[in-house]
Amino acid sequence: MQVQSVPLGSVTIGPLSWRDGTVRSIRRAERLVRETRAGRSAETRGRTRGSSAGFTPKRTAETTSGDKMTEEEGGGGESRVCKDKMSRPQTTGGMFPGSSLRAFPPTSLREQCAGASGAVAGEYMRRVREVEGHLRRQAGRVTQEGVKLERERGHLERMLRSISTNLTINRKSSEGRKRRPATAETERDGADYLLLCERRELVELKQDLEAALRNALAQLQALGQSSRRLLDCAAERARVLELLPHSGLAAGRISAAQNVTKADPASPFTPECEQVLESSTVTVNQSQLLRETIRQMLTSTIGRQKAAHCTVNDGLVKKIAETVSLQQNLTLMRAATRQAVFRKQREINCIRHSHGRAQGPESSGDTLSREKLNRPLVQVYQRHPGTQLPEAAHLIQGSAVLRQCLRSSEGELEKLHCACLQLLDDLRGKRAAAQVDAGVIRMRRQQVDKRAMPSLLQQGASRGHVPSFYVE
């Protein structure tokens, strides 16, 4: 039943102050009745029993106007009392939205509080699971990046073993070329210079790869530390997930963790998690850049190594071809020298025979009468002065010329013999040097392991450049 105000009579009896005081008392009582809902107490109790949520009383415009009028009519003490009542803190409004200050709490208040606490805890657990899932996925990415970087580290180690093998081959090649027989063949030539350049190139490549390997090992340690930190944070976050069921709803909401950007020490996404995620992202990016650098370095190293090896082999092949060409020329010249020796020997034999004939017989008894200088014709001719015959002078002069020709021919024959022996010695040296260089090339081609690196890197290195000092 709603309380309604009764209109006052218009007849004035007594003083105005007496009437105004009575009117104020009536208005104050009417306001209190409206506030307490005295006429609807039974209805309110019935509704409270029938529903689990508290009802929300609505203040009508009439009540509001009545309150205003009462405040205007009332004194200052009543106004302060009303203001104090309106400024009291609301205890049930935060728990039950829409409830009034005078509403009674429902009988299921404890159940509602427990349900609200469970909802808050469940929501917190789900958000923690989202953060944990994000941390574990990041840890998986870090682990995957570590596996890729470990593969590149294996490639670096294989390349370092290949370079060490090539350095050993280079040392054996230099030592093998020192076994050339003649002194002239052991002097440093273009092939030795190419071997020296190859060694310098391999040493430089080895130093670069060792530095890259150290960086890869340090990056692997950083990735491992980042993965451990992520897993530790995920395990710490998972401490509140024991009672949360692994339902499809919770699993489907894991992707929402991607939207978590604000960190709060009291929230599921703590500043420590944010710091660990940011550091892991930076570490993964650094690892990706390092892998790309290592891949480019490996490709460049394979190309430079192959170029150096092929250049040295080509230089040795050219050296062998040059040696073989010289060997052929030496063979031809030695044959021509032997022919000259034989011709000079025949000439010397002829000169000796002529000199012997010019000297005459060894015994005077073997001299013919026409060869004697005291034969009768000459004696008769020389009876007059100034009629000396030049026969004796010509014989003496001819003998001297023949002796001089014999000595020079013998000297030339000796030189031809020495030249022939030198050519033969050079021919043997060139043949041995060609065999040594051929053995070096055979050794270099047999000991190079072409399967040391993956074919993908070798194909990429085949399009590389050749070092400038190898280009002739």
C-alpha positions in Angstrom: 0.0 0.0 0.0 1.4 3.3 -1.0 1.3 6.2 1.4 -0.4 9.3 0.0 -0.4 12.8 1.5 -3.7 14.2 2.6 -4.4 17.7 1.3 -4.6 20.2 4.2 -7.6 22.4 4.8 -7.7 25.9 3.8 -9.2 27.3 7.0 -6.5 28.9 9.2 -7.0 28.4 13.0 -4.5 29.6 15.3 -1.1 31.3 14.7 0.9 30.7 11.5 4.0 29.4 13.4 1.9 26.7 15.0 0.6 25.6 11.6 4.0 25.7 9.9 5.6 23.5 12.5 2.8 21.0 12.1 3.2 21.0 8.3 7.0 20.5 8.7 6.4 17.5 11.0 3.9 16.0 8.5 6.3 16.4 5.6 9.2 14.9 7.5 7.2 11.9 8.5 6.0 11.5 4.9 9.6 11.6 3.6 10.7 9.0 6.2 7.8 6.7 5.2 8.8 6.9 1.6 12.4 6.2 2.3 11.7 3.2 4.5 9.0 1.9 2.2 7.0 0.9 5.3 4.0 0.2 3.2 5.9 -2.2 0.9 8.0 -4.1 3.5 6.1 -7.4 3.0 6.4 -7.1 -0.8 10.1 -6.4 -0.5 10.7 -9.4 1.7 8.7 -11.6 -0.7 10.8 -10.5 -3.6 14.0 -11.0 -1.7 13.1 -14.6 -0.9 12.1 -15.3 -4.5 15.3 -14.0 -6.2 19.0 -14.5 -5.5 19.9 -10.9 -6.5 19.1 -7.8 -4.5 16.4 -5.6 -5.8 17.0 -2.0 -6.7 14.5 0.5 -5.5 13.7 3.5 -7.7 13.2 6.9 -6.4 10.3 8.7 -8.1 10.1 12.2 -9.1 7.6 12.8 -6.4 9.9 11.5 -3.8 12.7 13.7 -5.1 10.5 16.7 -5.1 9.2 15.8 -1.6 12.8 15.5 -0.4 13.7 18.8 -1.8 10.7 20.5 -0.3 11.5 18.9 3.1 15.1 20.1 3.0 13.8 23.6 2.2 11.4 23.5 5.1 13.7 21.7 7.5 16.4 23.3 9.6 20.1 23.1 9.2 20.4 20.1 11.6 18.1 18.0 9.5 19.9 18.9 6.3 23.2 17.8 7.8 21.7 14.6 8.9 20.4 13.9 5.4 23.7 14.8 3.8 25.5 12.4 6.2 23.1 9.6 5.2 23.6 10.2 1.5 27.4 10.4 1.9 27.8 7.0 3.6 30.1 4.5 1.8 28.2 1.9 -0.2 29.2 -1.6 0.9 26.8 -3.7 -1.1 26.9 -1.6 -4.2 30.3 -2.8 -5.3 29.3 -6.5 -4.8 25.7 -6.1 -6.1 25.4 -3.4 -8.8 22.1 -1.6 -8.9 21.2 -2.2 -5.2 20.1 0.7 -3.0 21.5 1.8 0.4 18.5 0.4 2.3 18.3 -3.0 0.4 18.7 -6.1 2.5 21.5 -8.6 1.3 20.2 -11.8 -0.2 20.3 -15.1 1.6 22.9 -16.4 -1.0 25.4 -13.8 -0.2 28.2 -16.2 0.7 27.5 -18.3 -2.4 27.7 -15.1 -4.5 30.9 -14.0 -2.9 32.4 -17.5 -3.4 31.3 -17.5 -7.0 32.7 -14.0 -7.7 36.0 -15.1 -6.1 36.1 -18.2 -8.2 35.3 -16.2 -11.3 38.1 -13.7 -10.6 40.5 -16.6 -9.8 39.5 -18.5 -13.0 39.9 -15.4 -15.1 43.3 -14.8 -13.6 44.3 -18.4 -14.2 43.2 -18.2 -17.8 45.2 -15.0 -18.4 48.2 -16.7 -16.7 47.7 -19.6 -19.0 47.7 -17.3 -21.9 51.0 -15.7 -20.7 52.4 -19.1 -20.0 51.5 -20.3 -23.5 53.1 -17.2 -25.0 56.3 -17.7 -23.0 56.5 -21.4 -23.9 55.9 -20.6 -27.6 58.6 -18.0 -27.5 60.8 -20.6 -25.8 60.0 -23.0 -28.6 61.0 -20.4 -31.2 64.2 -19.8 -29.3 64.9 -23.5 -29.2 64.2 -23.8 -32.9 66.5 -20.9 -33.6 69.2 -22.6 -31.5 68.8 -25.8 -33.6 69.3 -23.8 -36.8 72.3 -22.0 -35.4 73.7 -25.3 -34.2 73.4 -26.6 -37.8 75.3 -23.5 -39.0 77.9 -24.1 -36.3 78.4 -27.7 -37.6 78.9 -26.2 -41.1 81.5 -23.9 -39.7 83.4 -26.7 -38.0 83.3 -28.8 -41.2 84.6 -25.8 -43.1 87.4 -25.3 -40.6 88.3 -29.0 -40.9 88.3 -28.6 -44.7 90.5 -25.5 -44.5 92.9 -27.3 -42.1 93.1 -30.2 -44.6 93.8 -27.7 -47.4 96.5 -26.1 -45.3 98.1 -29.5 -44.8 97.9 -30.2 -48.5 99.5 -26.8 -49.2 102.3 -27.6 -46.8 102.8 -31.0 -48.4 102.8 -29.4 -51.9 105.5 -26.9 -50.9 107.6 -29.6 -49.3 107.1 -31.9 -52.3 108.3 -29.3 -54.8 111.5 -29.0 -52.8 112.4 -32.5 -53.9 113.2 -31.4 -57.4 116.7 -32.6 -58.3 118.7 -29.8 -59.8 119.6 -26.6 -58.0 118.1 -24.6 -60.8 114.8 -26.5 -60.4 114.5 -25.7 -56.6 114.5 -22.0 -57.0 111.2 -20.2 -56.3 109.0 -19.8 -59.3 105.4 -18.8 -60.1 104.0 -22.1 -58.7 105.7 -21.4 -55.4 104.3 -17.9 -55.3 100.8 -19.3 -55.9 101.2 -21.8 -53.1 102.3 -19.0 -50.8 99.3 -16.9 -51.8 97.0 -19.9 -51.2 98.4 -20.4 -47.8 97.9 -16.8 -46.9 94.3 -17.0 -48.2 93.6 -20.1 -46.2 95.1 -18.7 -43.0 92.9 -15.6 -43.4 89.8 -17.7 -44.0 90.6 -19.8 -41.0 90.9 -16.8 -38.8 87.6 -15.4 -40.0 85.8 -18.7 -39.5 87.2 -19.1 -36.1 85.9 -15.7 -35.1 82.5 -16.6 -36.6 82.6 -19.9 -34.6 83.3 -18.0 -31.4 80.3 -15.7 -32.1 78.1 -18.7 -32.9 79.1 -20.4 -29.6 78.4 -17.2 -27.6 75.1 -16.8 -29.4 74.1 -20.4 -28.6 74.9 -19.8 -25.0 72.7 -16.6 -25.1 69.9 -18.6 -26.7 70.1 -21.3 -24.1 70.1 -18.8 -21.3 67.1 -17.0 -22.9 65.3 -20.3 -23.3 65.9 -21.2 -19.6 64.7 -17.8 -18.5 61.5 -18.2 -20.6 60.9 -21.7 -19.2 61.5 -20.5 -15.6 59.1 -17.6 -16.1 56.6 -20.0 -17.6 57.0 -22.5 -14.7 56.6 -19.6 -12.2 53.4 -18.5 -14.0 52.1 -22.1 -14.1 52.1 -22.3 -10.3 48.5 -21.2 -10.2 47.2 -23.5 -13.0 46.8 -26.7 -11.0 43.0 -26.5 -10.7 42.3 -25.0 -14.1 40.9 -27.7 -16.5 42.5 -28.1 -19.9 39.3 -27.3 -21.6 38.8 -26.3 -25.2 37.7 -22.8 -24.1 40.9 -22.2 -22.2 43.0 -23.6 -25.0 41.2 -21.6 -27.6 41.9 -18.4 -25.7 45.7 -18.8 -25.6 46.1 -16.8 -28.7 44.7 -13.7 -26.9 48.1 -13.4 -25.1 49.4 -11.8 -28.2 47.4 -8.7 -27.2 49.0 -8.4 -23.8 51.1 -5.3 -24.0 50.9 -3.6 -20.5 53.0 -5.1 -17.7 52.0 -4.9 -14.1 53.6 -6.6 -11.1 50.2 -7.7 -9.8 48.9 -8.9 -13.2 49.5 -12.2 -15.0 51.9 -10.4 -17.4 54.6 -9.1 -15.0 57.5 -6.8 -16.0 59.9 -9.8 -15.7 57.9 -11.6 -18.3 58.0 -8.6 -20.5 61.7 -8.2 -20.1 62.3 -11.9 -20.8 60.2 -11.7 -23.9 61.9 -8.6 -25.2 65.4 -10.0 -24.5 64.5 -13.3 -26.2 63.1 -11.5 -29.3 66.3 -9.4 -29.5 68.4 -12.6 -29.1 66.5 -14.4 -31.8 66.9 -11.5 -34.2 70.6 -11.4 -33.5 70.8 -15.1 -34.1 69.0 -14.8 -37.4 71.4 -12.1 -38.5 74.3 -14.2 -37.4 73.0 -17.2 -39.3 72.7 -15.1 -42.4 76.2 -13.7 -41.9 77.6 -17.2 -41.4 75.8 -18.5 -44.5 77.2 -15.7 -46.6 80.6 -16.3 -45.0 80.5 -20.0 -45.8 79.5 -19.4 -49.3 82.2 -16.8 -49.8 84.8 -19.1 -48.1 83.9 -22.1 -50.3 84.2 -19.9 -53.4 87.6 -18.5 -52.3 88.9 -21.8 -51.3 87.9 -23.5 -54.5 89.3 -20.6 -56.5 92.6 -20.8 -54.6 92.8 -24.5 -55.0 92.0 -24.5 -58.7 94.3 -21.6 -59.4 97.3 -23.4 -57.8 96.4 -26.6 -59.7 96.2 -24.6 -62.9 99.6 -23.0 -62.1 101.2 -26.4 -61.5 99.7 -27.7 -64.7 101.2 -24.7 -66.6 104.5 -25.3 -64.9 104.4 -29.0 -66.0 103.5 -28.0 -69.5 106.4 -25.5 -69.5 108.7 -28.1 -68.1 107.6 -30.7 -70.7 108.1 -28.1 -73.5 111.6 -27.3 -72.2 112.3 -31.1 -72.0 111.3 -31.5 -75.6 113.5 -28.6 -76.7 116.4 -30.0 -74.6 116.0 -33.4 -76.3 116.1 -31.8 -79.8 119.1 -29.6 -78.9 120.9 -32.5 -77.3 120.5 -34.5 -80.6 121.7 -31.5 -82.6 124.7 -31.1 -80.2 125.6 -34.7 -80.6 125.5 -34.3 -84.4 127.8 -31.3 -84.1 130.2 -33.3 -81.9 130.4 -36.0 -84.5 130.9 -33.5 -87.3 133.6 -31.7 -85.3 135.3 -35.0 -84.5 135.4 -35.8 -88.2 136.8 -32.4 -88.9 139.5 -32.8 -86.3 140.4 -36.2 -87.8 140.8 -34.5 -91.2 142.9 -31.7 -89.8 145.2 -34.2 -88.0 145.5 -36.2 -91.2 146.3 -33.0 -93.2 148.8 -31.9 -90.6 150.5 -35.2 -90.6 150.8 -35.1 -94.4 152.2 -31.6 -94.3 154.8 -32.7 -91.8 155.9 -35.5 -94.1 157.2 -38.9 -93.3 158.6 -39.6 -89.9 161.9 -41.0 -91.4 164.1 -39.3 -93.9 164.5 -42.6 -95.8 160.8 -42.5 -96.6 161.0 -39.1 -98.2 160.6 -39.2 -102.0 163.2 -37.6 -104.3 160.7 -35.0 -105.6 160.0 -33.9 -102.0 163.6 -33.3 -101.0 164.8 -29.7 -100.9 168.3 -30.6 -102.1 167.2 -32.2 -105.4 169.3 -31.2 -108.4 166.7 -28.9 -109.9 166.5 -26.8 -106.8 170.3 -26.7 -106.4 170.8 -25.5 -110.0 168.1 -22.8 -109.5 169.6 -21.5 -106.4 173.1 -20.9 -107.9 172.1 -17.3 -108.4 171.3 -15.0 -105.4 167.7 -14.2 -104.7 166.3 -17.2 -106.3 165.2 -19.0 -103.1 162.0 -21.1 -103.6 159.1 -20.4 -101.0 158.4 -24.1 -100.7 159.9 -24.5 -97.2 158.2 -21.3 -95.9 154.8 -22.5 -97.2 155.2 -25.9 -95.6 156.2 -24.3 -92.2 153.3 -21.8 -92.4 150.8 -24.5 -93.4 151.9 -26.7 -90.6 151.4 -23.8 -88.1 147.9 -23.1 -89.5 146.9 -26.7 -89.3 148.2 -26.9 -85.7 146.2 -23.8 -84.8 143.0 -25.2 -86.4 143.6 -28.5 -84.6 143.8 -26.8 -81.3 140.7 -24.7 -81.9 138.7 -27.6 -83.2 139.7 -29.7 -80.2 138.5 -26.8 -77.9 135.2 -26.6 -79.7 134.8 -30.3 -79.5 135.4 -30.1 -75.7 132.8 -27.4 -75.4 130.3 -29.4 -77.4 130.9 -32.4 -75.1 130.3 -30.2 -72.1 127.1 -28.7 -73.7 125.9 -32.1 -74.5 126.4 -33.3 -70.9 124.7 -30.1 -69.6 121.7 -30.7 -71.8 121.5 -34.2 -70.7 121.6 -33.2 -67.0 119.0 -30.5 -67.7 116.9 -33.0 -69.5 117.0 -35.4 -66.5 116.2 -32.5 -64.1 113.2 -31.4 -66.2 111.9 -34.9 -66.4 112.2 -35.3 -62.6 110.7 -31.9 -61.9 107.7 -32.7 -64.2 107.2 -36.0 -62.3 107.4 -34.2 -58.9 104.9 -31.5 -60.0 102.6 -34.2 -61.5 102.8 -36.1 -58.2 101.9 -32.9 -56.3 98.9 -32.3 -58.5 97.8 -35.9 -58.1 98.1 -35.6 -54.3 96.1 -32.3 -54.3 93.3 -33.8 -56.3 93.1 -37.0 -54.4 93.1 -35.5 -50.8 90.6 -32.7 -51.4 87.2 -33.8 -49.9 84.5 -32.4 -52.2 81.8 -33.7 -49.8 83.0 -31.6 -46.9 80.2 -29.0 -47.3 76.5 -29.4 -48.4 75.9 -29.2 -52.2 73.6 -26.2 -51.6 76.5 -24.1 -50.3 78.8 -25.4 -53.0 76.3 -24.3 -55.7 76.0 -20.9 -54.1 79.8 -20.6 -54.0 80.2 -21.6 -57.6 78.8 -18.1 -58.5 81.4 -16.4 -56.2 84.3 -14.3 -57.2 88.0 -15.2 -57.6 90.5 -13.3 -55.5 92.3 -10.5 -57.4 95.8 -11.8 -56.7 95.0 -15.1 -58.5 94.0 -13.4 -61.7 96.9 -13.2 -64.2 
